[in-house]
């Protein structure tokens, strides 16, 4: 009998417990009551009561008035995503202390007002998915003072966090820490910023991240300085920073500006087209930590700053994409299935070239400009009308005329240093040219250009 009962029970299908449909709850901290039904006409008074309606499927809490918190406020826990929004956008939270979420949370169309002169007040993701959505207004304690805006962090204030996932679409913030400000993060960290402004974006402030860090900036994101490592101290793992189309960044450093170690940093430019004052494969001054390696990967967009201090630089242009160089770049490798464009006095030195590389010129062709230096015979091409062809591993525009054997004079202070060698002839100030040079005639005056050992050309 018992065996038969077990057999019958084993045949009974087991259905998973399904979440209820998301609900919408209205709160009115000024005029609502927790005895109300949570509708717009009958709003509850606080988030604690509102979250009771959300426990079976999450949903949206709409604020009909603003709320003030004198101390740190921690939102109730919920196993389902919750969106907090104002009805008009003027409603929101006014505080001088931390705001901490306890589940996946999106803030949108509301106002955060700083209530005191604090430089470290946080809106904290607490290890959950935190989305600072569209329509956010951030009001500092002192209008016009960037020091008194809220800061953001993905992981916990306390205790040790287990990872972070934060997205920013709007709002103005003092600093954004992908990880945490003070507590260790044991897990991977992700920060995606497609809007909003921040003075500093970093992997963390002074806390360790025992995991990998991904920071992606695009859209209308506007950041003064990016530190790939911890801003002040403590170690972080492997860090990847991607600058995409539309983002604006003034300074990018591949580590912090304190003592924190970084295992490795990879900086990717993929669609980025704005200026950079500093693009460095090192930390910011006075960085004294250890950075294992720093790699710059140039894929598409426009590079206007000379990269400095990177361990490795790679140019890899994807199919149907364009990378425009308006700077001097020394790359370990060059591979392009798209288009590589040169603008102004741009130069590229490549240690190795893979496949065929099609290049173009934006604007006028500089006739005394070496655009590319690469292994001789590399499959690098420019449009015929530019007149740029290879000569001994250098791609330059020139009208070559063979003047081999021509004897020229030069005073001792301006001796010709011809690429390919110089032979004295008669005196120390008379030389025989054994390599062709090129000429250019402008307004009836003919200029002769002589290449030196570094590939530069001088009249």
C-alpha positions as CSV (number, residue, x, y, z in Angstrom):
1,X,0.0,0.0,0.0
2,X,2.8,2.4,0.9
3,X,4.7,1.6,-2.3
4,X,1.5,2.3,-4.3
5,X,1.0,5.6,-2.6
6,X,4.6,6.6,-3.3
7,X,4.1,5.6,-7.0
8,X,1.0,7.8,-7.3
9,X,2.7,10.8,-5.7
10,X,5.7,10.5,-8.0
11,X,3.3,10.8,-11.0
12,X,1.8,14.0,-9.7
13,X,3.2,16.9,-11.7
14,X,5.1,19.6,-9.8
15,X,4.5,23.2,-11.0
16,X,7.0,26.0,-10.2
17,X,5.7,28.9,-8.1
18,X,5.2,31.7,-10.5
19,X,5.7,35.4,-9.6
20,X,2.6,37.5,-9.6
21,X,2.3,40.3,-12.1
22,X,4.1,43.5,-11.1
23,X,1.9,46.0,-9.3
24,X,1.9,49.8,-9.0
25,X,1.8,51.4,-5.6
26,X,1.4,55.1,-4.8
27,X,3.0,56.7,-1.7
28,X,2.4,60.2,-0.3
29,X,4.8,60.8,2.6
30,X,3.0,64.1,3.4
31,X,-0.6,63.1,3.2
32,X,-0.9,59.3,2.8
33,X,-1.8,56.7,5.3
34,X,-0.6,53.1,5.7
35,X,-4.2,52.1,6.2
36,X,-4.9,53.1,2.6
37,X,-5.1,50.8,-0.4
38,X,-2.0,52.2,-2.2
39,X,-3.9,53.7,-5.2
40,X,-3.3,57.2,-6.5
41,X,-6.5,58.3,-4.8
42,X,-5.7,56.4,-1.6
43,X,-1.8,56.3,-1.2
44,X,0.1,54.8,1.6
45,X,2.6,56.8,3.5
46,X,6.0,55.2,3.3
47,X,8.2,52.7,1.4
48,X,7.9,50.0,4.2
49,X,4.2,49.7,3.6
50,X,4.5,50.1,-0.2
51,X,6.9,47.2,-0.4
52,X,4.3,44.9,1.3
53,X,2.4,45.1,-2.0
54,X,5.5,44.2,-4.0
55,X,6.6,41.0,-2.3
56,X,5.0,38.6,-4.8
57,X,6.2,40.1,-8.1
58,X,7.8,43.5,-7.6
59,X,6.6,46.5,-9.5
60,X,6.6,50.3,-9.4
61,X,6.3,52.8,-6.5
62,X,5.1,56.2,-7.6
63,X,5.9,59.1,-5.2
64,X,3.2,61.9,-4.9
65,X,5.4,64.0,-2.5
66,X,9.0,64.0,-1.3
67,X,10.4,62.4,1.8
68,X,13.1,63.5,4.2
69,X,15.5,61.1,6.1
70,X,17.7,62.4,8.9
71,X,19.9,59.3,8.9
72,X,20.8,56.4,6.5
73,X,17.8,54.9,4.9
74,X,17.7,51.3,3.8
75,X,14.9,50.2,1.5
76,X,13.0,47.0,2.4
77,X,14.1,43.8,0.8
78,X,12.3,42.4,-2.3
79,X,13.1,39.4,-4.4
80,X,11.7,41.1,-7.5
81,X,12.8,44.2,-9.4
82,X,11.3,47.5,-8.1
83,X,11.2,50.9,-9.8
84,X,10.9,54.0,-7.7
85,X,9.7,57.1,-9.6
86,X,8.1,60.5,-9.0
87,X,4.8,61.4,-10.6
88,X,6.1,64.7,-12.0
89,X,9.9,64.4,-11.4
90,X,9.9,67.0,-8.6
91,X,9.2,64.3,-6.0
92,X,12.1,62.5,-4.4
93,X,14.4,62.0,-1.4
94,X,16.0,64.7,0.6
95,X,18.8,63.5,3.0
96,X,22.4,64.1,4.0
97,X,23.0,60.4,4.7
98,X,23.3,57.2,2.7
99,X,20.5,55.6,0.7
100,X,20.8,51.8,0.5
101,X,18.8,49.5,-1.6
102,X,18.1,45.8,-0.6
103,X,17.1,44.4,-4.0
104,X,17.3,45.1,-7.7
105,X,16.2,48.8,-8.0
106,X,15.6,51.4,-10.6
107,X,15.3,55.1,-9.7
108,X,13.8,57.3,-12.4
109,X,12.0,60.6,-13.0
110,X,12.7,61.9,-9.4
111,X,14.9,64.3,-7.5
112,X,17.7,63.6,-5.0
113,X,18.5,66.5,-2.8
114,X,21.6,66.7,-0.6
115,X,20.7,68.1,2.9
116,X,24.2,68.7,4.3
117,X,27.7,69.6,3.4
118,X,28.9,66.0,2.8
119,X,31.5,64.9,0.3
120,X,30.9,61.1,0.8
121,X,27.1,60.6,1.0
122,X,26.3,57.5,-1.0
123,X,23.5,56.0,-3.0
124,X,24.4,52.4,-2.6
125,X,23.5,49.4,-4.8
126,X,24.5,47.0,-2.0
127,X,25.5,44.3,-4.4
128,X,22.1,44.4,-6.3
129,X,21.4,45.7,-9.8
130,X,21.1,49.4,-9.3
131,X,19.8,51.5,-12.2
132,X,19.9,55.3,-12.0
133,X,17.4,55.7,-14.8
134,X,16.1,58.5,-17.0
135,X,14.9,61.8,-15.7
136,X,16.9,62.1,-12.5
137,X,17.7,65.5,-11.0
138,X,20.4,65.8,-8.4
139,X,20.5,68.9,-6.2
140,X,23.8,69.6,-4.2
141,X,23.8,71.1,-0.7
142,X,25.5,74.2,-2.1
143,X,24.3,75.2,-5.6
144,X,27.1,75.3,-8.0
145,X,29.5,73.3,-5.7
146,X,30.3,69.9,-7.2
147,X,31.7,68.8,-3.8
148,X,28.3,68.3,-2.3
149,X,26.6,66.0,-4.8
150,X,25.8,62.4,-4.0
151,X,28.3,59.7,-4.7
152,X,27.3,56.3,-6.2
153,X,28.7,52.8,-5.4
154,X,27.7,49.4,-6.7
155,X,28.5,47.2,-3.7
156,X,27.7,47.4,0.0
157,X,28.5,50.0,2.6
158,X,28.8,47.2,5.2
159,X,29.6,44.3,5.4
160,X,31.9,42.9,2.7
161,X,30.1,42.8,-0.7
162,X,29.8,40.0,-3.2
163,X,29.8,41.9,-6.5
164,X,28.1,44.9,-8.1
165,X,26.1,45.8,-11.2
166,X,25.3,49.5,-11.7
167,X,23.8,51.4,-14.7
168,X,23.7,55.2,-15.0
169,X,21.4,56.9,-17.5
170,X,21.1,60.4,-16.0
171,X,21.9,62.5,-12.9
172,X,24.9,64.5,-11.7
173,X,27.2,62.8,-9.1
174,X,30.4,63.7,-7.4
175,X,32.1,60.3,-7.6
176,X,31.1,57.0,-8.9
177,X,32.7,53.8,-7.5
178,X,31.9,50.7,-9.6
179,X,32.8,48.6,-6.5
180,X,32.7,50.2,-3.1
181,X,34.1,53.0,-1.1
182,X,35.5,51.2,1.9
183,X,34.4,47.6,2.1
184,X,36.1,44.7,0.2
185,X,34.2,43.4,-2.8
186,X,34.4,39.6,-3.3
187,X,33.1,39.2,-6.9
188,X,33.0,40.8,-10.3
189,X,32.0,44.4,-10.7
190,X,30.2,46.0,-13.7
191,X,29.4,49.7,-14.3
192,X,27.6,50.9,-17.5
193,X,27.2,54.6,-17.9
194,X,25.3,55.9,-20.9
195,X,24.2,59.3,-19.5
196,X,24.8,61.6,-16.5
197,X,27.9,63.4,-15.3
198,X,30.5,62.6,-12.7
199,X,33.8,64.2,-11.5
200,X,35.4,60.8,-11.0
201,X,34.7,57.2,-12.1
202,X,36.8,54.5,-10.5
203,X,36.9,50.8,-9.8
204,X,36.6,51.6,-6.1
205,X,37.6,54.3,-3.7
206,X,39.8,52.7,-1.1
207,X,38.5,49.1,-1.0
208,X,39.8,46.0,-2.6
209,X,37.9,44.2,-5.5
210,X,38.7,40.5,-5.5
211,X,37.3,40.0,-9.0
212,X,37.2,41.6,-12.5
213,X,35.9,45.1,-13.2
214,X,34.1,46.2,-16.3
215,X,33.5,50.0,-16.9
216,X,31.7,51.1,-20.0
217,X,31.0,54.7,-20.9
218,X,29.0,55.8,-24.0
219,X,25.9,57.8,-25.0
220,X,25.9,61.2,-23.2
221,X,28.1,60.1,-20.3
222,X,30.3,63.0,-19.2
223,X,33.2,62.2,-16.8
224,X,36.1,64.4,-15.9
225,X,38.5,61.6,-14.8
226,X,38.5,57.8,-15.0
227,X,40.7,55.8,-12.7
228,X,40.7,52.1,-13.7
229,X,42.0,51.1,-10.3
230,X,41.1,52.0,-6.8
231,X,41.1,55.8,-6.5
232,X,43.2,55.8,-3.3
233,X,44.4,52.4,-2.1
234,X,43.7,48.6,-2.1
235,X,44.1,46.1,-4.9
236,X,41.7,45.3,-7.7
237,X,41.8,42.5,-10.3
238,X,41.6,42.7,-14.1
239,X,40.0,46.0,-15.3
240,X,38.4,46.7,-18.7
241,X,37.4,50.3,-19.6
242,X,35.5,50.8,-22.8
243,X,34.9,54.3,-24.2
244,X,32.1,54.3,-26.8
245,X,30.4,56.7,-29.1
246,X,29.1,60.0,-27.5
247,X,30.9,59.7,-24.2
248,X,33.1,62.6,-23.0
249,X,36.1,61.9,-20.8
250,X,38.9,64.4,-20.0
251,X,41.4,62.1,-18.3
252,X,41.8,58.4,-18.3
253,X,44.4,56.6,-16.1
254,X,45.0,52.8,-16.1
255,X,45.3,52.7,-12.4
256,X,44.4,54.9,-9.4
257,X,46.3,57.8,-8.0
258,X,47.3,56.3,-4.7
259,X,48.9,53.0,-3.6
260,X,46.4,50.4,-4.9
261,X,47.7,47.6,-7.1
262,X,45.9,46.5,-10.3
263,X,46.4,43.1,-11.9
264,X,45.9,44.4,-15.4
265,X,44.0,47.1,-17.3
266,X,42.6,47.0,-20.8
267,X,41.4,50.3,-22.3
268,X,39.2,49.9,-25.4
269,X,38.3,52.8,-27.8
270,X,35.2,51.6,-29.7
271,X,33.3,54.5,-31.3
272,X,34.8,57.2,-29.0
273,X,35.2,60.4,-30.9
274,X,35.9,63.1,-28.3
275,X,39.1,64.8,-27.1
276,X,41.2,63.4,-24.2
277,X,43.6,65.5,-22.3
278,X,45.3,62.5,-20.8
279,X,45.3,58.9,-22.1
280,X,47.8,57.0,-19.9
281,X,48.7,53.4,-19.3
282,X,49.8,54.4,-15.8
283,X,48.2,55.7,-12.7
284,X,47.5,59.4,-12.0
285,X,50.0,61.4,-9.9
286,X,51.2,60.5,-7.3
287,X,50.4,56.8,-8.0
288,X,52.9,54.5,-6.2
289,X,51.1,51.1,-6.6
290,X,51.9,48.3,-9.0
291,X,50.1,47.9,-12.3
292,X,50.8,44.5,-13.8
293,X,50.1,45.6,-17.4
294,X,48.2,48.1,-19.4
295,X,46.8,47.4,-22.9
296,X,45.2,49.9,-25.3
297,X,43.0,48.5,-27.9
298,X,42.0,50.9,-30.7
299,X,38.9,49.6,-32.6
300,X,36.9,52.5,-34.0
301,X,36.1,56.2,-33.5
302,X,38.7,59.0,-33.4
303,X,41.8,59.1,-31.3
304,X,42.9,62.7,-30.7
305,X,45.4,62.2,-27.8
306,X,48.8,60.6,-27.9
307,X,48.7,57.4,-25.7
308,X,51.4,57.4,-23.0
309,X,52.9,54.6,-20.9
310,X,50.9,51.6,-22.1
311,X,52.5,48.2,-22.0
312,X,50.8,47.1,-25.2
313,X,49.0,48.9,-27.9
314,X,46.9,47.1,-30.6
315,X,45.0,48.5,-33.6
316,X,42.2,46.2,-34.6
317,X,39.5,47.8,-36.8
318,X,36.4,45.6,-37.3
319,X,34.7,45.1,-40.6
320,X,32.5,48.1,-41.6
321,X,34.1,50.3,-38.9
322,X,36.4,53.3,-39.2
323,X,39.2,54.3,-36.9
324,X,40.5,57.8,-37.4
325,X,44.0,58.7,-36.0
326,X,44.6,62.3,-35.2
327,X,47.6,61.5,-32.9
328,X,50.9,59.7,-32.9
329,X,50.5,56.0,-32.1
330,X,53.1,53.3,-31.7
331,X,51.3,49.9,-31.9
332,X,52.6,46.4,-31.4
333,X,50.1,45.0,-33.9
334,X,48.0,46.4,-36.7
335,X,44.9,44.6,-38.2
336,X,42.1,46.2,-40.0
337,X,39.1,44.7,-41.8
338,X,37.5,48.2,-41.9
339,X,39.0,51.6,-42.7
340,X,42.0,53.2,-41.1
341,X,41.9,57.0,-41.5
342,X,44.6,59.6,-40.9
343,X,43.7,63.2,-40.0
344,X,46.3,66.0,-39.8
345,X,49.8,65.2,-38.6
346,X,48.9,61.7,-37.5
347,X,51.4,58.9,-37.5
348,X,51.3,55.1,-36.9
349,X,54.2,52.9,-36.2
350,X,53.3,49.2,-36.2
351,X,55.5,46.4,-35.1
352,X,53.5,43.7,-37.0
353,X,50.8,43.9,-39.6
354,X,48.2,41.2,-40.2
355,X,46.4,41.0,-43.5
356,X,45.6,43.9,-45.8
357,X,45.1,47.4,-44.3
358,X,43.1,50.0,-46.3
359,X,43.9,53.5,-45.3
360,X,42.4,56.9,-46.1
361,X,43.2,60.5,-45.5
362,X,40.9,63.1,-43.9
363,X,41.6,66.6,-45.3
364,X,44.8,67.6,-47.1
365,X,47.7,65.2,-47.7
366,X,50.8,66.4,-45.9
367,X,53.6,65.8,-48.4
368,X,56.4,65.7,-45.9
369,X,54.6,63.4,-43.5
370,X,55.4,59.8,-42.8
371,X,51.9,58.3,-42.1
372,X,52.9,54.7,-41.4
373,X,56.0,53.0,-40.4
374,X,55.8,49.2,-40.6
375,X,57.7,46.1,-41.8
376,X,58.7,46.6,-45.4
377,X,56.3,44.9,-47.8
378,X,53.3,45.0,-45.5
379,X,50.0,45.1,-47.3
380,X,49.2,48.7,-46.5
381,X,47.5,50.8,-49.1
382,X,46.3,54.4,-49.6
383,X,44.1,55.7,-52.4
384,X,46.1,56.4,-55.6
385,X,45.2,60.1,-55.7
386,X,46.9,60.7,-52.3
387,X,50.3,59.8,-53.8
388,X,51.2,57.9,-50.6
389,X,53.3,54.8,-51.3
390,X,55.8,52.7,-49.5
391,X,59.5,53.4,-49.4
392,X,61.6,51.1,-47.2
393,X,58.8,50.4,-44.7
394,X,57.5,54.0,-44.7
395,X,54.3,55.2,-46.3
396,X,54.7,58.8,-47.3
397,X,53.6,61.1,-50.1
398,X,56.5,62.1,-52.3
399,X,57.4,62.8,-55.9
400,X,60.6,60.9,-56.1
401,X,63.3,62.0,-58.5
402,X,66.5,60.0,-58.6
403,X,69.3,62.4,-57.7
404,X,71.8,59.7,-56.9
405,X,75.3,61.1,-57.4
406,X,74.3,64.7,-57.1
407,X,76.8,66.7,-55.0
408,X,75.4,69.2,-52.6
409,X,77.0,71.5,-50.0
410,X,76.0,72.1,-46.4
411,X,77.5,74.0,-43.6
412,X,78.8,72.1,-40.6
413,X,75.9,73.2,-38.4
414,X,73.3,71.7,-40.8
415,X,74.9,68.6,-42.1
416,X,72.6,66.5,-44.1
417,X,71.7,63.2,-42.4
418,X,70.3,61.2,-45.2
419,X,68.4,58.0,-44.6
420,X,70.5,55.3,-46.3
421,X,73.8,56.9,-45.6
422,X,76.0,60.0,-46.3
423,X,79.3,59.9,-48.2
424,X,81.8,62.8,-47.6
425,X,83.0,64.2,-50.9
426,X,85.9,66.6,-51.0
427,X,85.4,68.4,-47.6
428,X,83.3,67.8,-44.5
429,X,80.6,70.1,-45.7
430,X,80.1,68.6,-49.2
431,X,78.2,65.4,-49.6
432,X,77.1,63.1,-52.4
433,X,73.5,62.0,-52.3
434,X,73.2,58.2,-52.7
435,X,69.5,58.0,-51.9
436,X,66.7,59.8,-53.9
437,X,64.9,62.6,-52.2
438,X,61.8,64.3,-53.3
439,X,61.0,67.9,-54.4
440,X,58.0,70.1,-54.1
441,X,57.4,73.4,-56.1
442,X,55.3,76.1,-54.4
443,X,54.9,79.5,-56.0
444,X,57.8,78.9,-58.3
445,X,60.2,77.9,-55.5
446,X,61.5,74.3,-55.5
447,X,62.0,72.7,-52.0
448,X,64.1,69.6,-51.7
449,X,63.2,67.3,-48.8
450,X,65.9,65.0,-47.2
451,X,64.9,62.1,-45.0
452,X,66.8,61.5,-41.8
453,X,67.3,58.3,-39.8
454,X,64.0,58.5,-38.0
455,X,62.0,59.0,-41.2
456,X,61.3,62.7,-40.7
457,X,61.8,65.0,-43.7
458,X,63.6,68.3,-43.6
459,X,64.1,71.0,-46.2
